[in-house]
Amino acid sequence: MHELSIAVALAEQIETVVSKEHATRARRVVIAVGSLSGVEAEALQGVFPLVTEGTASEGAELVIESVAARVRCRACGQDSPMDGCFMKCVQCGSLDVELSAGRELHITSVELFFDERKT
């Protein structure tokens, strides 16, 4: 299950943000996960609380936003949703397309909590 290593890396990145911003902890974390990234959202949701125990991310809400696969046609320039499992342009039918979305895995936002007593 590579979701465990993803959760560990995610927690490390959040720790960096919390430290850099001089916050107390993370309250909410939003990540974008592409439909072709190979990440199981449910598994990631399950291991995130375990990995973040004792960290500045402990108790933070993890919001996973799914990003649908899209292709950009090199022939006509159309950007469109991927047609099932086929990588072809839905506008002109060309197979000369590139994946423009769907492999994402990144933090979109981190909502932080600041303990005003420490400032």
N, C-alpha and C positions, 0 to 999 in steps of 0.2 A: 504494500500500500504506500505509494509515493505521496499520498495526501499528508502523511505524518511529516515527511521532510519539508513539504510545502508549508505546513502549519508552523514548523520550527523557523523556517526562513521568514515567514510572515511576522511571527512574534519578534524576531530579531530586528526586522525593519521598523516595526512599531516602537520598539524600545529606543531605537535611534531617534525617531521623530519625537517621542516623549522627552528624551534627554535634551535634544537640540532646542526644543521649544520651552524648556524649563517647566514642563507640566508635571502634574502629580501622577496622572495615569491616562490611559485611553478609555473613552466611554463607548465609542462606536467606530467600527471600521467597515468601510465599504470597499469591496474588491470587484473587479470585472473579470469574469471567467468565460472565455470563448467556448462555443459548443464543440470545437474541434481540438481543444487543449488537452483532452484526456483526463481532466480533473473531475472527480466525482464530488459534486457539491455536498451531498449528504455526508459522505465520509469526512470531508474537510470540516463541516459543521460539527461532526462528532468528536474529532480529535482536537479541535481548537481550544476548548476549555481545559483539556488535560495538559496541553503544551504550555498554556499561559498561566497555569497555577503559580503563584508566587512572583509573578512579573507585573509590570505596569499595565499589561493587557488583561490581567485577570478580571473576569466579570464583564469585559467589553462585549457589546453586541457585534456579531459578525454578520454583515449583510452581503450576500453574494448576488451580483447582478449578472445574468446570463447575456452573452453577446452572440447573436446569431451569425452564422457563416455568410459571408458576402463575397462576390467575385467582381472584378473589374475587367471589362473586355478591352483587349488591346486593339481590336479591329474597329469597334464603334465608340469606345469610351464609356459605355453604359456601366454603372455600378448597380448591382442588383443582388437580391438574396440568392444563395446557392440553390439550385434546383435539385432537391433531394440529395442524392450522393454523387450527382454528376456535376462536374465543373465545366459548365458551358454558359454562354451568354443567353439570358432569357429574351433579350431584344432581337438579336440577329442570328443566334444559334451557333456562333463561332466557338470553337474549342480553344482558341487562343486567349485564355483568361488567366488572371492571377488572383490568388486569394487576397482579399483586402481586409477581411475581418473574420474572426472566429478562432484564432489561436491565442488571444489575449490571456494574460494572467498578471494583473497588476493592481496595486492599491489605487483606488480612486480618491478616497478621502479618509481622514482620521479625525474624529471629533475628540478633543482633549478636555480633560478636567484639570483645573488649576486650583490648588488649595490656597485661598487668599490669605490665610494665616501665615504662610511662609514667605509672602512678598513684603 
